[in-house]
């Protein structure tokens, strides 16, 4: 995977949850500030991901885990990463279905 693709995928992963859910609900009208802060705060994380992708060219995230952490801990981190992605996906599906039920299908 090229470095640019890796960085874009990680950027979408990092910012996707915040943008889809609308930021922090307790912030009220200032939730745009939370989105702005999330965008600024994720830049160092994206730079770290780009550096890791450059150090291991042509490797996927699970292969990088195994190379950097060893066979056992690399697989453990892969499982944790997969479970986190699944949990985030189910949270997003719940948010989208709640929005659909409340906004679109209000009187059906």
N, C-alpha and C positions, 0 to 999 in steps of 0.2 A: 504494500500500500504506500502510495506516495505521501510525503510529508504534508502537502497541502490538503489532501483528502482526509488524512488523520486529524489535522487541526480543525477542519470544518466539521467533521463528525463529533469531535469532542466539544466544540463550541455549541453545536446544536444540542448535545446531551446536557451540557452544563446550564445553558440558558433556557432550554425547552420547558422545563418545569416551571420556572418563574414566569415566563411569558404566557404560558398556557393557563396558569391559574390566576394570573393577574397580580402577582406580587403578594405582599403581606396584607392580609385583610384588615388587620388592626391599624394599619397606616392610614386608612381612609383615603382622603384626597391626595395625600402625599405618596401614594403607592408608586407614582412615576419615579420618585427619588430612589425607591428600592430597586426598580428596574435599572436605573442608571448606575447605581452603586454595584449591582450584580454584574453589569457589563464591564465596569472598570476593574472589579475585583477578580474577574475570571481571566484577565489578560495574563497575569503571571502564571496561572495554571495552564493556560494554553501554550505559553512559551516553554514551560516544562515538558508538556506533552510533545511539542515539536522537537525539543532536544532529544527526548527519549526515542522518538521515531527516527531521528537522524542517526542515533547511536546504533540502532538495530534496523538497518534498511531491509525491506522485503519481508519483515516479520509482522505477524498479527499480535494483538494485545495478549492473547493467551500464551503464545510462544515467548513473548518478552517476559511475562510473569515467570515461566519456567526457567528461562535463561538467567534472569536476575535473582530469583529467590530459591532456585532449586526445584527438583521434581515434585516433592511433596507440598511444600509451601506455595509453589507456583500454582499447583492444581487447587489448593485450598483458596487462594486468592481469586482464581478463575471462577470457582463456584460462588464465592461471595459476590463477585462482580456480576455474575449472571443473575443471582437472586436479587441483587439491588436493582438491576435493569428490569426484571420482571415486576418487582414491587412498584417501581416508578411507572411502568406501563399500566399496571392495574389502577394506580392512583389517577393517572391521566384519563383512562377510560371511564372511571367513576365520575370525574369532574365533567367530562363531555356529556355523559349520559344525564347527569343532574342538570346541566345547562339546557339540554334538549327537553327534558321533562318540565322544567320550570318556565322556560321562555317560549319554546315552540309549541309544545303540546299542552298548553295551559287549559284549554277548554274542550279537549277531546275525550 
